[in-house]
Amino acid sequence: MPVFLAVVMTLIAFPNSGKELLNDSASCRVSIPDVAGQTWIGQQWNANRLQDWKIQDGKIRCINSRKKDPIRTAIWLTEEISPVEEISVFDLKVHMSSDPKSKDFSGYAGIIFGIGGREVDHRIRSIVHDKPARDGGLLAVVEPDGRVCFRDFYTGGGGSSWSIGGPLKEGQVLPVPGQEFSGNPVGETVENVAAWNIRLTLSPQANGTFNASLTSYLLNSEEVVCSAILKGLVASQIDGSFGLLSHLGDASSPHLGWGFDQF
């Protein structure tokens, strides 16, 4: 009989207009079967690719950190973001490999959001991964040393010969220009560097735009490590599908990527 692991997605909405940022609810809970060797992470997710993810040690874990397979995603299927006049908060715990102090561990991980919109078929949105493309979304990510950043996943693709496959090219998935940074990355100076708590906040502004802020915290603490703020986003940049992303990880076998829980 399979054992079921409860993974909590915390989406905190602060009412302002009586509407909700998510279509149906402000919080979600999903039970995922925890079966040895299982690569299916649950019916509420579309994992890209299926074989690149699994449930491991009580976490959703990317198990492919190879450079030729960048930006692995797990897209949440049952809700999407519909921007309205209220604040929404996404909380997530992001884990490194079993050897967090290894210099062979690299990349970044976090939340992908703003994929497509209602004008784009949800089935297309659910397979976004690997390479950036038009309306491919924004990446809200943390690096191994606790540094946070918003990255562009909507330019650098396209063209008559666009296809996925192979490492990222120079100039792809760059930090979004104009974001403001604060704090100091701490890296190996902190004992709990094996994981970070991150918080993504989407805040409506009086002029109809949105600000996105991303903050990393020490584990089991409200002590801020680093923050990034991206101002002046329009609704089309944050609406649509969202999910998890893992880019790189262990450089050597078994090529584990990043892990996630408490989302």
N, C-alpha and C positions, 0 to 999 in steps of 0.2 A: 504494500500500500504506500503510495507516495506521501512524503511529508510536504506540507505547504508552508512556504515562507511568506510572511506578510511584509510587503514593501510599501511604505507610506509616501505618497506624493503630497507635499505641503504647498498649497497655493493659497496664500492669505490675501483676501480682498478687503480693502477698506472702503466701505460704501461712501459714495458722494452723490450719485445720481439715481440710486435705486436699481441700477443695472448691474450685470455681472460681466467680468472680463472674459471668463470662460462661458461656453454656450449653456451648460446645464447646471454646473455646481462650482463651488469655490474650493472644494477639496476632493481628493480621490484616494481610494485604497485598492490595491490589487494584490491578490494572492497568487504566488507563482510556485508551481510544483518544483521542489528541490530534489531532483533525482540524479544520482551519480552519473556523470558523463553527459548530462542533458545539455543540448545546445539551443533548445527552444526556451525563450525567456518569458513567454506568456502571451495570451491572446490579445491583450491590450497594446502590444508592441509589434512594430515591424522592424526586425533587426537586419541591418545591412552590413555584411551579408549574414544569412542565418548562421553559417559555420564560424563566424567571427566573434560570436557572443555565447556566453553560457552563465548559468547560475553556479557560483563557486564561493564556498566559505561564507554563505549568507549574503553575498553581494551579486549584483549584476556586473559581470566582468567581461571586458573586451579581451579576447585571447589572440589577437593578431596585431602585432606592433611593427610589422615590416614596412619599410619605406615605400615599397611598391604598392602598398595598400593603405593610402592615407585616409584620414577623416572617416573613421567607422562611425555609424550612427545607429541609434535605436529610437525610432519615431513613435511617439504616443498617439494612438489611434482614436481614442474615444472622446477627446476634447480638442478644441483649438482656441486660439486667441482671437477675440473680437474686440478691438480697442474701444473703450468707452471712458467716461469721466470718473475713473476711480484708480487707486493705486493697486498694483498686484505684486506679490512677492513670491519668488521661487527659492526654496531652500534645498540644498543638496550637500551631501558629504562625498568627497572625491578622494579615492584611495590610489596610492602608487603601488608598485609591485611589492612582493614579499621582501625585497631587499631595497628599501627606500633610499639608503645612502650610496647605492651603487652609482658610479659616474656613468655607467652605461644606460641609465634611465633618462629619457628625454621626452620632449613633446609637450602636449597640453591636453586638457579635457574639461568638460563642463556641459553647458546647455546650448543647443542650437534652437533658435526661434525665428519667427517671421518668415517661415517657408511658404511661398505662394500666398494664397488668399482664397476667398470663396470662388473667385473666377478660375482657379486652377483645381482640377480634379484631385480629390483627396488621395486617390491611389497613386497619382504621380508624386504628390508631396511626400508620400510615405517612403519613397525609395531614394530620396535625396541623400547622397553620400559621395565620397571619393574626391570629386572635383567641383569647384564653384560653377555656378551658372546663373542666368538671369532669375532674379527673385528667389535665389537659393537660401536666403536668410542671413542672420548674423550669428556669430559664435561668441558666447560669453565664457571665457576659459581661464583656468588657473594653470600655472607652470609649476614644476617641481619645487621651486624656492618660495612659492606662495604669491608670486607676482600674478596679477590679473590683467585682462585685456579683452577688448572687443575686436574681433577679426571679421574681415569681409569675405563672405561666401557667396556673393552675388555678382562679382565681376571676375573676368579672367577666363571664362569658358566661352561657349558659343562658337559660331562659325560653321562653315559647311562641313568641316572635318572633325567637329568636336566629338570626343568619346572619352569614357572613363578608362582608367588603367594606367599604371606606372606612377612614379613618384610625383609629388607636386613640382611644378616648374617655378623658376625664379619669378617673383612678382605675384604669385598666387597666394591667396588667403593672408594678406598682409593686415597689420593693425589698421583699424579704421582711422583716418585722419581726424584731428581735432578733439580727440578725447583727452580728458584731464586725469592725471594720475596723482596719487598721494600714498604715503606709507613707505615701508622699507621691506623688501624681501628678506627672509631670514635663513632659508635653506637649512643646512645641517646644524645650525646653532640651536635648534629647538628639538627636544627629545621626541615630540610627537609629529615629526615631519613626514611620517608615513601617510598622512592624510590631512586634508583641509576641509573645513566647512566653508561653503560659498553661498552668497545670497545675491540674487538678481532682482532688482526692483524696477518696475516700469511705472513712471509717474506722469500723469497728464498735466499739461501746462495751460495757462489761460489763453494763449494764442492758438490753441488747437494742436500743438505739437506734443511730443513725448520726450522725456528724459529717461535714459536707461543707466542705472548704476550697478556696479558689480563689486562686491567686497569679499575678501578672504579673511577667515578668522582662525585663530588657534583652536584646536579641538577642545570640545567641552568648555568653551570660553566665549565671551563676547569681545575679547581683545582683538582689535583690528590689526591685520598684517598689511594689506594693500587694498587700494580702492581705485576704480576707474569710473568716470562719468562721461557719457556720450549724450550730448544735448541736441535738441532740434530735430528729432526723428519724426517723420510723418507716419500716419496710421498704416500705410501700405508696407512700411519697413518692419513692423512688429506683428502684423496680423498673420493668421494662418497656423500651420502646424508647428510643433515643437518637440524636443526630445533630448536624448543624451548624445554626446560625441566623445570619442577617444581618438587621439592622434599620437602615434608612436608609443613609446614605452620602453620595455627591455630591448636592448640592441642584440642580445644573444638568446639562445634557446632557454626556456620554451616560448620566447617572444610574447610575453604577457603584456597587455595594454593596461589601461586604467580601470578601476572598479568604482562602483557607485552604490550608495544606499541612502536611506532617509530622504528620498526625493518626494 
